[in-house]
Amino acid sequence: MIGKIMDLFRRACGMAGLQASTHMEKKTTRRGNYESGSDYVLEYGELRFAFNEEDFGQRVEQAAVKLAFVEQGLSQEELDDLLDLAVSGEIAEPSSSLGEHINENWEDLVGPSNRSLVHWIRRLVFRGAWLDQRVKEGELDVVFDERNQTFGYVQPDRSSELIELSKEPSWRRIAYRR
């Protein structure tokens, strides 16, 4: 079961270098699902992650920042449009210039399903929650990577080698600028 979940996650998030340890494969209890509330729910296979509004909003904004599509510190109206995009896959009625920018550049943002902005925002939100849950359950530890000046993840029962997360694309060329 654990191996199957790890394979599903690796496929969903494109993670390389994350191998299920013998200890993890022997585990017979079912892993917990991430939960901070019940306002938003993401499901993939047997995994179910539920978020409160604030947590989900922060994760969606961080995902868009990581994709170089927006800068940190969106207004509430901009965040509402970004949340609409993440949840619905489109923005029917923009409430900000960000929403208008997304709709004006839709052809460049939509692309094939695995290359769309919506796909990558959802993927990064899911991946972040999955990693947070693994940390909470003691399967991963958070460490500071001196070389890159960033935080990363390691498996505590293995070497201190950082887990390599899949590289996300950049939307810098059509980023929203205020």
Biotite code that builds the C-alpha atoms (Angstrom):
import biotite.structure as struc

atoms = struc.array([
    struc.Atom([0.000, 0.000, 0.000], chain_id="A", res_id=1, res_name="MET", atom_name="CA", element="C"),
    struc.Atom([2.764, 2.476, 0.977], chain_id="A", res_id=2, res_name="ILE", atom_name="CA", element="C"),
    struc.Atom([4.677, 1.667, -2.192], chain_id="A", res_id=3, res_name="GLY", atom_name="CA", element="C"),
    struc.Atom([1.536, 2.243, -4.262], chain_id="A", res_id=4, res_name="LYS", atom_name="CA", element="C"),
    struc.Atom([0.929, 5.635, -2.618], chain_id="A", res_id=5, res_name="ILE", atom_name="CA", element="C"),
    struc.Atom([4.556, 6.624, -3.164], chain_id="A", res_id=6, res_name="MET", atom_name="CA", element="C"),
    struc.Atom([4.270, 5.651, -6.851], chain_id="A", res_id=7, res_name="ASP", atom_name="CA", element="C"),
    struc.Atom([1.048, 7.650, -7.205], chain_id="A", res_id=8, res_name="LEU", atom_name="CA", element="C"),
    struc.Atom([2.631, 10.652, -5.572], chain_id="A", res_id=9, res_name="PHE", atom_name="CA", element="C"),
    struc.Atom([5.788, 10.429, -7.663], chain_id="A", res_id=10, res_name="ARG", atom_name="CA", element="C"),
    struc.Atom([3.652, 10.336, -10.806], chain_id="A", res_id=11, res_name="ARG", atom_name="CA", element="C"),
    struc.Atom([1.414, 13.181, -9.615], chain_id="A", res_id=12, res_name="ALA", atom_name="CA", element="C"),
    struc.Atom([4.243, 15.452, -8.547], chain_id="A", res_id=13, res_name="CYS", atom_name="CA", element="C"),
    struc.Atom([7.041, 14.253, -10.807], chain_id="A", res_id=14, res_name="GLY", atom_name="CA", element="C"),
    struc.Atom([9.366, 13.669, -7.868], chain_id="A", res_id=15, res_name="MET", atom_name="CA", element="C"),
    struc.Atom([12.725, 12.123, -8.631], chain_id="A", res_id=16, res_name="ALA", atom_name="CA", element="C"),
    struc.Atom([15.011, 10.599, -6.063], chain_id="A", res_id=17, res_name="GLY", atom_name="CA", element="C"),
    struc.Atom([12.303, 9.767, -3.521], chain_id="A", res_id=18, res_name="LEU", atom_name="CA", element="C"),
    struc.Atom([12.477, 6.071, -2.847], chain_id="A", res_id=19, res_name="GLN", atom_name="CA", element="C"),
    struc.Atom([10.332, 4.253, -0.310], chain_id="A", res_id=20, res_name="ALA", atom_name="CA", element="C"),
    struc.Atom([12.607, 2.860, 2.367], chain_id="A", res_id=21, res_name="SER", atom_name="CA", element="C"),
    struc.Atom([12.312, -0.708, 3.628], chain_id="A", res_id=22, res_name="THR", atom_name="CA", element="C"),
    struc.Atom([10.971, 0.726, 6.882], chain_id="A", res_id=23, res_name="HIS", atom_name="CA", element="C"),
    struc.Atom([8.217, 2.569, 5.038], chain_id="A", res_id=24, res_name="MET", atom_name="CA", element="C"),
    struc.Atom([7.271, -0.473, 2.925], chain_id="A", res_id=25, res_name="GLU", atom_name="CA", element="C"),
    struc.Atom([6.836, -2.589, 6.051], chain_id="A", res_id=26, res_name="LYS", atom_name="CA", element="C"),
    struc.Atom([4.481, -0.072, 7.600], chain_id="A", res_id=27, res_name="LYS", atom_name="CA", element="C"),
    struc.Atom([0.965, -1.519, 7.664], chain_id="A", res_id=28, res_name="THR", atom_name="CA", element="C"),
    struc.Atom([-0.972, 1.399, 9.076], chain_id="A", res_id=29, res_name="THR", atom_name="CA", element="C"),
    struc.Atom([-2.626, 3.750, 6.646], chain_id="A", res_id=30, res_name="ARG", atom_name="CA", element="C"),
    struc.Atom([-1.070, 7.175, 6.328], chain_id="A", res_id=31, res_name="ARG", atom_name="CA", element="C"),
    struc.Atom([-3.007, 10.166, 7.452], chain_id="A", res_id=32, res_name="GLY", atom_name="CA", element="C"),
    struc.Atom([-4.267, 12.731, 5.038], chain_id="A", res_id=33, res_name="ASN", atom_name="CA", element="C"),
    struc.Atom([-3.413, 16.397, 5.402], chain_id="A", res_id=34, res_name="TYR", atom_name="CA", element="C"),
    struc.Atom([-6.175, 18.443, 7.006], chain_id="A", res_id=35, res_name="GLU", atom_name="CA", element="C"),
    struc.Atom([-6.295, 22.067, 8.139], chain_id="A", res_id=36, res_name="SER", atom_name="CA", element="C"),
    struc.Atom([-10.025, 22.574, 7.593], chain_id="A", res_id=37, res_name="GLY", atom_name="CA", element="C"),
    struc.Atom([-12.784, 21.672, 5.191], chain_id="A", res_id=38, res_name="SER", atom_name="CA", element="C"),
    struc.Atom([-13.190, 24.705, 2.906], chain_id="A", res_id=39, res_name="ASP", atom_name="CA", element="C"),
    struc.Atom([-11.196, 23.181, 0.018], chain_id="A", res_id=40, res_name="TYR", atom_name="CA", element="C"),
    struc.Atom([-10.487, 19.518, -0.747], chain_id="A", res_id=41, res_name="VAL", atom_name="CA", element="C"),
    struc.Atom([-7.952, 17.995, -3.158], chain_id="A", res_id=42, res_name="LEU", atom_name="CA", element="C"),
    struc.Atom([-8.135, 14.271, -3.843], chain_id="A", res_id=43, res_name="GLU", atom_name="CA", element="C"),
    struc.Atom([-5.819, 12.050, -5.808], chain_id="A", res_id=44, res_name="TYR", atom_name="CA", element="C"),
    struc.Atom([-6.282, 8.302, -5.632], chain_id="A", res_id=45, res_name="GLY", atom_name="CA", element="C"),
    struc.Atom([-6.627, 7.391, -1.967], chain_id="A", res_id=46, res_name="GLU", atom_name="CA", element="C"),
    struc.Atom([-5.123, 10.670, -0.795], chain_id="A", res_id=47, res_name="LEU", atom_name="CA", element="C"),
    struc.Atom([-7.436, 13.407, 0.450], chain_id="A", res_id=48, res_name="ARG", atom_name="CA", element="C"),
    struc.Atom([-6.149, 16.783, 1.559], chain_id="A", res_id=49, res_name="PHE", atom_name="CA", element="C"),
    struc.Atom([-8.566, 19.264, 3.133], chain_id="A", res_id=50, res_name="ALA", atom_name="CA", element="C"),
    struc.Atom([-7.676, 22.916, 3.708], chain_id="A", res_id=51, res_name="PHE", atom_name="CA", element="C"),
    struc.Atom([-9.128, 25.845, 5.570], chain_id="A", res_id=52, res_name="ASN", atom_name="CA", element="C"),
    struc.Atom([-9.559, 29.007, 3.518], chain_id="A", res_id=53, res_name="GLU", atom_name="CA", element="C"),
    struc.Atom([-6.453, 30.784, 4.826], chain_id="A", res_id=54, res_name="GLU", atom_name="CA", element="C"),
    struc.Atom([-4.157, 27.775, 4.420], chain_id="A", res_id=55, res_name="ASP", atom_name="CA", element="C"),
    struc.Atom([-5.377, 27.103, 0.884], chain_id="A", res_id=56, res_name="PHE", atom_name="CA", element="C"),
    struc.Atom([-5.083, 30.766, -0.094], chain_id="A", res_id=57, res_name="GLY", atom_name="CA", element="C"),
    struc.Atom([-1.499, 30.931, 1.176], chain_id="A", res_id=58, res_name="GLN", atom_name="CA", element="C"),
    struc.Atom([-0.577, 27.725, -0.634], chain_id="A", res_id=59, res_name="ARG", atom_name="CA", element="C"),
    struc.Atom([-2.117, 28.865, -3.924], chain_id="A", res_id=60, res_name="VAL", atom_name="CA", element="C"),
    struc.Atom([-0.351, 32.237, -3.730], chain_id="A", res_id=61, res_name="GLU", atom_name="CA", element="C"),
    struc.Atom([2.969, 30.556, -2.876], chain_id="A", res_id=62, res_name="GLN", atom_name="CA", element="C"),
    struc.Atom([2.544, 28.165, -5.810], chain_id="A", res_id=63, res_name="ALA", atom_name="CA", element="C"),
    struc.Atom([1.963, 31.075, -8.207], chain_id="A", res_id=64, res_name="ALA", atom_name="CA", element="C"),
    struc.Atom([5.020, 32.860, -6.744], chain_id="A", res_id=65, res_name="VAL", atom_name="CA", element="C"),
    struc.Atom([7.143, 29.710, -7.150], chain_id="A", res_id=66, res_name="LYS", atom_name="CA", element="C"),
    struc.Atom([6.008, 29.541, -10.782], chain_id="A", res_id=67, res_name="LEU", atom_name="CA", element="C"),
    struc.Atom([7.172, 33.163, -11.233], chain_id="A", res_id=68, res_name="ALA", atom_name="CA", element="C"),
    struc.Atom([3.659, 34.189, -12.287], chain_id="A", res_id=69, res_name="PHE", atom_name="CA", element="C"),
    struc.Atom([2.960, 36.673, -9.463], chain_id="A", res_id=70, res_name="VAL", atom_name="CA", element="C"),
    struc.Atom([4.884, 38.464, -6.749], chain_id="A", res_id=71, res_name="GLU", atom_name="CA", element="C"),
    struc.Atom([4.191, 37.826, -3.071], chain_id="A", res_id=72, res_name="GLN", atom_name="CA", element="C"),
    struc.Atom([1.576, 40.052, -1.428], chain_id="A", res_id=73, res_name="GLY", atom_name="CA", element="C"),
    struc.Atom([-1.513, 39.866, -3.622], chain_id="A", res_id=74, res_name="LEU", atom_name="CA", element="C"),
    struc.Atom([-4.534, 41.999, -2.754], chain_id="A", res_id=75, res_name="SER", atom_name="CA", element="C"),
    struc.Atom([-7.656, 40.153, -1.601], chain_id="A", res_id=76, res_name="GLN", atom_name="CA", element="C"),
    struc.Atom([-9.296, 40.657, -5.007], chain_id="A", res_id=77, res_name="GLU", atom_name="CA", element="C"),
    struc.Atom([-6.227, 39.287, -6.804], chain_id="A", res_id=78, res_name="GLU", atom_name="CA", element="C"),
    struc.Atom([-6.083, 36.315, -4.446], chain_id="A", res_id=79, res_name="LEU", atom_name="CA", element="C"),
    struc.Atom([-9.803, 35.674, -4.982], chain_id="A", res_id=80, res_name="ASP", atom_name="CA", element="C"),
    struc.Atom([-9.205, 35.498, -8.736], chain_id="A", res_id=81, res_name="ASP", atom_name="CA", element="C"),
    struc.Atom([-6.225, 33.191, -8.281], chain_id="A", res_id=82, res_name="LEU", atom_name="CA", element="C"),
    struc.Atom([-8.282, 30.936, -5.985], chain_id="A", res_id=83, res_name="LEU", atom_name="CA", element="C"),
    struc.Atom([-11.058, 30.902, -8.582], chain_id="A", res_id=84, res_name="ASP", atom_name="CA", element="C"),
    struc.Atom([-8.515, 29.789, -11.167], chain_id="A", res_id=85, res_name="LEU", atom_name="CA", element="C"),
    struc.Atom([-7.098, 27.052, -8.924], chain_id="A", res_id=86, res_name="ALA", atom_name="CA", element="C"),
    struc.Atom([-10.522, 25.705, -7.982], chain_id="A", res_id=87, res_name="VAL", atom_name="CA", element="C"),
    struc.Atom([-12.547, 26.166, -11.183], chain_id="A", res_id=88, res_name="SER", atom_name="CA", element="C"),
    struc.Atom([-9.794, 26.074, -13.769], chain_id="A", res_id=89, res_name="GLY", atom_name="CA", element="C"),
    struc.Atom([-10.900, 29.442, -15.120], chain_id="A", res_id=90, res_name="GLU", atom_name="CA", element="C"),
    struc.Atom([-12.013, 32.911, -14.082], chain_id="A", res_id=91, res_name="ILE", atom_name="CA", element="C"),
    struc.Atom([-15.545, 33.579, -15.327], chain_id="A", res_id=92, res_name="ALA", atom_name="CA", element="C"),
    struc.Atom([-15.842, 37.076, -13.887], chain_id="A", res_id=93, res_name="GLU", atom_name="CA", element="C"),
    struc.Atom([-12.524, 38.686, -12.916], chain_id="A", res_id=94, res_name="PRO", atom_name="CA", element="C"),
    struc.Atom([-12.587, 40.918, -9.847], chain_id="A", res_id=95, res_name="SER", atom_name="CA", element="C"),
    struc.Atom([-9.052, 42.280, -10.310], chain_id="A", res_id=96, res_name="SER", atom_name="CA", element="C"),
    struc.Atom([-6.477, 43.187, -12.906], chain_id="A", res_id=97, res_name="SER", atom_name="CA", element="C"),
    struc.Atom([-4.835, 39.806, -12.204], chain_id="A", res_id=98, res_name="LEU", atom_name="CA", element="C"),
    struc.Atom([-8.021, 38.041, -13.293], chain_id="A", res_id=99, res_name="GLY", atom_name="CA", element="C"),
    struc.Atom([-8.178, 40.213, -16.408], chain_id="A", res_id=100, res_name="GLU", atom_name="CA", element="C"),
    struc.Atom([-4.490, 39.444, -17.136], chain_id="A", res_id=101, res_name="HIS", atom_name="CA", element="C"),
    struc.Atom([-5.166, 35.717, -16.829], chain_id="A", res_id=102, res_name="ILE", atom_name="CA", element="C"),
    struc.Atom([-8.128, 35.879, -19.198], chain_id="A", res_id=103, res_name="ASN", atom_name="CA", element="C"),
    struc.Atom([-6.232, 38.070, -21.713], chain_id="A", res_id=104, res_name="GLU", atom_name="CA", element="C"),
    struc.Atom([-3.326, 35.584, -21.744], chain_id="A", res_id=105, res_name="ASN", atom_name="CA", element="C"),
    struc.Atom([-5.409, 32.424, -21.471], chain_id="A", res_id=106, res_name="TRP", atom_name="CA", element="C"),
    struc.Atom([-4.003, 30.754, -24.602], chain_id="A", res_id=107, res_name="GLU", atom_name="CA", element="C"),
    struc.Atom([-0.448, 31.043, -23.229], chain_id="A", res_id=108, res_name="ASP", atom_name="CA", element="C"),
    struc.Atom([-1.471, 29.843, -19.758], chain_id="A", res_id=109, res_name="LEU", atom_name="CA", element="C"),
    struc.Atom([-3.673, 26.902, -20.597], chain_id="A", res_id=110, res_name="VAL", atom_name="CA", element="C"),
    struc.Atom([-1.413, 24.731, -22.799], chain_id="A", res_id=111, res_name="GLY", atom_name="CA", element="C"),
    struc.Atom([-1.560, 20.936, -22.594], chain_id="A", res_id=112, res_name="PRO", atom_name="CA", element="C"),
    struc.Atom([-3.019, 19.734, -19.277], chain_id="A", res_id=113, res_name="SER", atom_name="CA", element="C"),
    struc.Atom([0.350, 18.842, -17.752], chain_id="A", res_id=114, res_name="ASN", atom_name="CA", element="C"),
    struc.Atom([1.818, 22.202, -18.735], chain_id="A", res_id=115, res_name="ARG", atom_name="CA", element="C"),
    struc.Atom([-0.988, 24.558, -17.816], chain_id="A", res_id=116, res_name="SER", atom_name="CA", element="C"),
    struc.Atom([-0.717, 27.122, -15.059], chain_id="A", res_id=117, res_name="LEU", atom_name="CA", element="C"),
    struc.Atom([-3.780, 25.608, -13.370], chain_id="A", res_id=118, res_name="VAL", atom_name="CA", element="C"),
    struc.Atom([-2.193, 22.150, -13.372], chain_id="A", res_id=119, res_name="HIS", atom_name="CA", element="C"),
    struc.Atom([1.033, 23.435, -11.838], chain_id="A", res_id=120, res_name="TRP", atom_name="CA", element="C"),
    struc.Atom([-0.671, 25.523, -9.161], chain_id="A", res_id=121, res_name="ILE", atom_name="CA", element="C"),
    struc.Atom([-2.726, 22.494, -8.108], chain_id="A", res_id=122, res_name="ARG", atom_name="CA", element="C"),
    struc.Atom([0.309, 20.241, -8.302], chain_id="A", res_id=123, res_name="ARG", atom_name="CA", element="C"),
    struc.Atom([2.419, 22.489, -6.062], chain_id="A", res_id=124, res_name="LEU", atom_name="CA", element="C"),
    struc.Atom([-0.413, 22.898, -3.522], chain_id="A", res_id=125, res_name="VAL", atom_name="CA", element="C"),
    struc.Atom([-0.858, 19.118, -3.426], chain_id="A", res_id=126, res_name="PHE", atom_name="CA", element="C"),
    struc.Atom([2.876, 18.458, -3.237], chain_id="A", res_id=127, res_name="ARG", atom_name="CA", element="C"),
    struc.Atom([3.305, 20.949, -0.383], chain_id="A", res_id=128, res_name="GLY", atom_name="CA", element="C"),
    struc.Atom([0.504, 19.371, 1.640], chain_id="A", res_id=129, res_name="ALA", atom_name="CA", element="C"),
    struc.Atom([1.841, 15.872, 0.925], chain_id="A", res_id=130, res_name="TRP", atom_name="CA", element="C"),
    struc.Atom([5.304, 16.898, 2.122], chain_id="A", res_id=131, res_name="LEU", atom_name="CA", element="C"),
    struc.Atom([3.886, 18.634, 5.218], chain_id="A", res_id=132, res_name="ASP", atom_name="CA", element="C"),
    struc.Atom([1.956, 15.491, 6.132], chain_id="A", res_id=133, res_name="GLN", atom_name="CA", element="C"),
    struc.Atom([5.064, 13.317, 5.686], chain_id="A", res_id=134, res_name="ARG", atom_name="CA", element="C"),
    struc.Atom([6.969, 15.702, 8.011], chain_id="A", res_id=135, res_name="VAL", atom_name="CA", element="C"),
    struc.Atom([4.152, 15.561, 10.554], chain_id="A", res_id=136, res_name="LYS", atom_name="CA", element="C"),
    struc.Atom([4.244, 11.753, 10.498], chain_id="A", res_id=137, res_name="GLU", atom_name="CA", element="C"),
    struc.Atom([8.026, 11.650, 10.918], chain_id="A", res_id=138, res_name="GLY", atom_name="CA", element="C"),
    struc.Atom([8.796, 10.228, 7.478], chain_id="A", res_id=139, res_name="GLU", atom_name="CA", element="C"),
    struc.Atom([10.608, 13.390, 6.370], chain_id="A", res_id=140, res_name="LEU", atom_name="CA", element="C"),
    struc.Atom([12.600, 16.090, 8.124], chain_id="A", res_id=141, res_name="ASP", atom_name="CA", element="C"),
    struc.Atom([12.981, 19.704, 7.035], chain_id="A", res_id=142, res_name="VAL", atom_name="CA", element="C"),
    struc.Atom([16.587, 20.895, 6.704], chain_id="A", res_id=143, res_name="VAL", atom_name="CA", element="C"),
    struc.Atom([18.282, 24.085, 5.593], chain_id="A", res_id=144, res_name="PHE", atom_name="CA", element="C"),
    struc.Atom([20.358, 23.681, 2.428], chain_id="A", res_id=145, res_name="ASP", atom_name="CA", element="C"),
    struc.Atom([23.381, 25.976, 2.915], chain_id="A", res_id=146, res_name="GLU", atom_name="CA", element="C"),
    struc.Atom([24.417, 25.640, -0.715], chain_id="A", res_id=147, res_name="ARG", atom_name="CA", element="C"),
    struc.Atom([21.133, 26.982, -2.145], chain_id="A", res_id=148, res_name="ASN", atom_name="CA", element="C"),
    struc.Atom([20.045, 28.964, 0.920], chain_id="A", res_id=149, res_name="GLN", atom_name="CA", element="C"),
    struc.Atom([16.698, 27.154, 0.854], chain_id="A", res_id=150, res_name="THR", atom_name="CA", element="C"),
    struc.Atom([14.865, 24.578, 2.898], chain_id="A", res_id=151, res_name="PHE", atom_name="CA", element="C"),
    struc.Atom([14.618, 20.984, 1.740], chain_id="A", res_id=152, res_name="GLY", atom_name="CA", element="C"),
    struc.Atom([13.543, 17.529, 2.856], chain_id="A", res_id=153, res_name="TYR", atom_name="CA", element="C"),
    struc.Atom([15.448, 14.431, 3.927], chain_id="A", res_id=154, res_name="VAL", atom_name="CA", element="C"),
    struc.Atom([14.347, 11.005, 5.082], chain_id="A", res_id=155, res_name="GLN", atom_name="CA", element="C"),
    struc.Atom([15.463, 10.724, 8.727], chain_id="A", res_id=156, res_name="PRO", atom_name="CA", element="C"),
    struc.Atom([16.327, 7.014, 8.467], chain_id="A", res_id=157, res_name="ASP", atom_name="CA", element="C"),
    struc.Atom([18.552, 7.551, 5.427], chain_id="A", res_id=158, res_name="ARG", atom_name="CA", element="C"),
    struc.Atom([21.543, 9.700, 4.613], chain_id="A", res_id=159, res_name="SER", atom_name="CA", element="C"),
    struc.Atom([21.284, 13.462, 4.785], chain_id="A", res_id=160, res_name="SER", atom_name="CA", element="C"),
    struc.Atom([20.922, 13.651, 1.001], chain_id="A", res_id=161, res_name="GLU", atom_name="CA", element="C"),
    struc.Atom([18.215, 16.123, 0.042], chain_id="A", res_id=162, res_name="LEU", atom_name="CA", element="C"),
    struc.Atom([15.162, 14.731, -1.727], chain_id="A", res_id=163, res_name="ILE", atom_name="CA", element="C"),
    struc.Atom([15.100, 16.130, -5.228], chain_id="A", res_id=164, res_name="GLU", atom_name="CA", element="C"),
    struc.Atom([11.710, 17.590, -6.126], chain_id="A", res_id=165, res_name="LEU", atom_name="CA", element="C"),
    struc.Atom([10.691, 17.894, -9.750], chain_id="A", res_id=166, res_name="SER", atom_name="CA", element="C"),
    struc.Atom([11.519, 21.207, -11.350], chain_id="A", res_id=167, res_name="LYS", atom_name="CA", element="C"),
    struc.Atom([8.546, 23.404, -12.006], chain_id="A", res_id=168, res_name="GLU", atom_name="CA", element="C"),
    struc.Atom([8.216, 25.523, -15.152], chain_id="A", res_id=169, res_name="PRO", atom_name="CA", element="C"),
    struc.Atom([8.325, 29.302, -15.106], chain_id="A", res_id=170, res_name="SER", atom_name="CA", element="C"),
    struc.Atom([5.625, 31.663, -16.308], chain_id="A", res_id=171, res_name="TRP", atom_name="CA", element="C"),
    struc.Atom([7.918, 34.675, -15.935], chain_id="A", res_id=172, res_name="ARG", atom_name="CA", element="C"),
    struc.Atom([7.509, 35.728, -19.594], chain_id="A", res_id=173, res_name="ARG", atom_name="CA", element="C"),
    struc.Atom([3.761, 36.266, -19.123], chain_id="A", res_id=174, res_name="ILE", atom_name="CA", element="C"),
    struc.Atom([3.810, 37.040, -15.411], chain_id="A", res_id=175, res_name="ALA", atom_name="CA", element="C"),
    struc.Atom([1.342, 39.409, -13.872], chain_id="A", res_id=176, res_name="TYR", atom_name="CA", element="C"),
    struc.Atom([2.913, 42.738, -12.969], chain_id="A", res_id=177, res_name="ARG", atom_name="CA", element="C"),
    struc.Atom([1.048, 45.421, -11.084], chain_id="A", res_id=178, res_name="ARG", atom_name="CA", element="C"),
])
